[in-house]
Protein backbone atom coordinates (compact mmCIF):
# COMPACT_ATOMS: atom_id res chain seq x y z
CA UNK A 1 0.00 0.00 0.00
CA UNK A 2 1.38 3.43 -0.87
CA UNK A 3 1.86 5.73 2.08
CA UNK A 4 -0.45 8.67 2.70
CA UNK A 5 2.07 11.27 1.49
CA UNK A 6 2.43 9.44 -1.85
CA UNK A 7 -1.34 9.29 -2.27
CA UNK A 8 -1.76 13.01 -1.52
CA UNK A 9 1.05 13.95 -3.94
CA UNK A 10 -0.53 11.78 -6.64
CA UNK A 11 -3.89 13.50 -6.10
CA UNK A 12 -2.19 16.90 -6.24
CA UNK A 13 -0.41 15.99 -9.47
CA UNK A 14 -3.41 14.47 -11.26
CA UNK A 15 -6.46 16.43 -10.10
CA UNK A 16 -7.75 19.95 -10.46
CA UNK A 17 -10.86 21.79 -9.31
CA UNK A 18 -13.78 20.81 -11.57
CA UNK A 19 -15.32 24.28 -11.13
CA UNK A 20 -12.43 26.69 -11.77
CA UNK A 21 -9.64 24.41 -13.03
CA UNK A 22 -7.09 25.37 -10.36
CA UNK A 23 -4.58 22.77 -9.22
CA UNK A 24 -4.74 21.82 -5.56
CA UNK A 25 -2.10 22.67 -2.99
CA UNK A 26 -1.19 19.95 -0.48
CA UNK A 27 -3.10 21.73 2.31
CA UNK A 28 -6.29 21.74 0.20
CA UNK A 29 -6.46 17.93 0.07
CA UNK A 30 -7.96 16.15 3.08
CA UNK A 31 -8.40 12.43 3.65
CA UNK A 32 -11.87 11.92 5.14
CA UNK A 33 -12.00 8.14 5.31
CA UNK A 34 -10.40 4.86 4.35
CA UNK A 35 -12.22 1.58 3.87
CA UNK A 36 -10.38 -1.44 2.49
CA UNK A 37 -8.75 0.02 -0.65
CA UNK A 38 -11.12 2.98 -1.04
CA UNK A 39 -10.23 6.50 0.02
CA UNK A 40 -12.73 9.28 0.58
CA UNK A 41 -11.04 12.60 -0.15
CA UNK A 42 -12.24 16.19 0.22
CA UNK A 43 -10.62 19.00 -1.71
CA UNK A 44 -11.18 22.73 -1.32
CA UNK A 45 -9.43 24.89 -3.91
CA UNK A 46 -8.07 28.39 -3.27
CA UNK A 47 -11.38 29.79 -4.60
CA UNK A 48 -13.40 27.84 -2.00
CA UNK A 49 -14.89 25.20 -4.30
CA UNK A 50 -15.35 21.96 -2.37
CA UNK A 51 -15.31 18.52 -3.96
CA UNK A 52 -15.74 15.15 -2.29
CA UNK A 53 -14.67 12.03 -4.17
CA UNK A 54 -13.75 8.41 -3.70
CA UNK A 55 -10.82 6.64 -5.28
CA UNK A 56 -9.55 3.10 -5.05
CA UNK A 57 -6.08 1.67 -5.20
CA UNK A 58 -4.90 -1.89 -5.63
CA UNK A 59 -1.22 -2.18 -4.76
CA UNK A 60 -0.61 -5.66 -6.20
CA UNK A 61 -2.84 -5.50 -9.24
CA UNK A 62 -1.23 -5.53 -12.66
CA UNK A 63 -2.41 -2.78 -14.94
CA UNK A 64 -3.11 -3.42 -18.58
CA UNK A 65 -3.13 -0.61 -21.14
CA UNK A 66 -6.50 0.80 -22.17
CA UNK A 67 -7.37 0.09 -25.77
CA UNK A 68 -9.99 1.41 -28.20
CA UNK A 69 -12.44 -1.40 -27.34
CA UNK A 70 -12.29 -0.40 -23.65
CA UNK A 71 -13.28 3.16 -24.58
CA UNK A 72 -16.13 1.93 -26.79
CA UNK A 73 -17.38 -0.37 -23.99
CA UNK A 74 -17.28 2.53 -21.51
CA UNK A 75 -19.13 4.80 -23.94
CA UNK A 76 -21.85 2.19 -24.48
CA UNK A 77 -22.24 1.55 -20.75
CA UNK A 78 -22.53 5.27 -19.98
CA UNK A 79 -24.96 5.82 -22.86
CA UNK A 80 -27.27 3.11 -21.48
CA UNK A 81 -26.86 4.11 -17.80
CA UNK A 82 -29.91 5.83 -16.32
CA UNK A 83 -28.16 7.20 -13.22
CA UNK A 84 -29.67 4.70 -10.77
CA UNK A 85 -26.62 3.61 -8.74
CA UNK A 86 -28.74 1.87 -6.11
CA UNK A 87 -30.11 -0.62 -8.64
CA UNK A 88 -26.71 -1.01 -10.29
CA UNK A 89 -24.99 -1.83 -6.99
CA UNK A 90 -27.75 -4.18 -5.85
CA UNK A 91 -27.28 -6.20 -9.04
CA UNK A 92 -23.60 -6.89 -8.25
C-alpha positions as CSV (number, residue, x, y, z in Angstrom):
1,X,0.0,0.0,0.0
2,X,1.4,3.4,-0.9
3,X,1.9,5.7,2.1
4,X,-0.4,8.7,2.7
5,X,2.1,11.3,1.5
6,X,2.4,9.4,-1.9
7,X,-1.3,9.3,-2.3
8,X,-1.8,13.0,-1.5
9,X,1.1,13.9,-3.9
10,X,-0.5,11.8,-6.6
11,X,-3.9,13.5,-6.1
12,X,-2.2,16.9,-6.2
13,X,-0.4,16.0,-9.5
14,X,-3.4,14.5,-11.3
15,X,-6.5,16.4,-10.1
16,X,-7.7,20.0,-10.5
17,X,-10.9,21.8,-9.3
18,X,-13.8,20.8,-11.6
19,X,-15.3,24.3,-11.1
20,X,-12.4,26.7,-11.8
21,X,-9.6,24.4,-13.0
22,X,-7.1,25.4,-10.4
23,X,-4.6,22.8,-9.2
24,X,-4.7,21.8,-5.6
25,X,-2.1,22.7,-3.0
26,X,-1.2,20.0,-0.5
27,X,-3.1,21.7,2.3
28,X,-6.3,21.7,0.2
29,X,-6.5,17.9,0.1
30,X,-8.0,16.1,3.1
31,X,-8.4,12.4,3.6
32,X,-11.9,11.9,5.1
33,X,-12.0,8.1,5.3
34,X,-10.4,4.9,4.3
35,X,-12.2,1.6,3.9
36,X,-10.4,-1.4,2.5
37,X,-8.7,0.0,-0.6
38,X,-11.1,3.0,-1.0
39,X,-10.2,6.5,0.0
40,X,-12.7,9.3,0.6
41,X,-11.0,12.6,-0.2
42,X,-12.2,16.2,0.2
43,X,-10.6,19.0,-1.7
44,X,-11.2,22.7,-1.3
45,X,-9.4,24.9,-3.9
46,X,-8.1,28.4,-3.3
47,X,-11.4,29.8,-4.6
48,X,-13.4,27.8,-2.0
49,X,-14.9,25.2,-4.3
50,X,-15.4,22.0,-2.4
51,X,-15.3,18.5,-4.0
52,X,-15.7,15.2,-2.3
53,X,-14.7,12.0,-4.2
54,X,-13.7,8.4,-3.7
55,X,-10.8,6.6,-5.3
56,X,-9.5,3.1,-5.0
57,X,-6.1,1.7,-5.2
58,X,-4.9,-1.9,-5.6
59,X,-1.2,-2.2,-4.8
60,X,-0.6,-5.7,-6.2
61,X,-2.8,-5.5,-9.2
62,X,-1.2,-5.5,-12.7
63,X,-2.4,-2.8,-14.9
64,X,-3.1,-3.4,-18.6
65,X,-3.1,-0.6,-21.1
66,X,-6.5,0.8,-22.2
67,X,-7.4,0.1,-25.8
68,X,-10.0,1.4,-28.2
69,X,-12.4,-1.4,-27.3
70,X,-12.3,-0.4,-23.7
71,X,-13.3,3.2,-24.6
72,X,-16.1,1.9,-26.8
73,X,-17.4,-0.4,-24.0
74,X,-17.3,2.5,-21.5
75,X,-19.1,4.8,-23.9
76,X,-21.8,2.2,-24.5
77,X,-22.2,1.6,-20.8
78,X,-22.5,5.3,-20.0
79,X,-25.0,5.8,-22.9
80,X,-27.3,3.1,-21.5
81,X,-26.9,4.1,-17.8
82,X,-29.9,5.8,-16.3
83,X,-28.2,7.2,-13.2
84,X,-29.7,4.7,-10.8
85,X,-26.6,3.6,-8.7
86,X,-28.7,1.9,-6.1
87,X,-30.1,-0.6,-8.6
88,X,-26.7,-1.0,-10.3
89,X,-25.0,-1.8,-7.0
90,X,-27.8,-4.2,-5.8
91,X,-27.3,-6.2,-9.0
92,X,-23.6,-6.9,-8.3
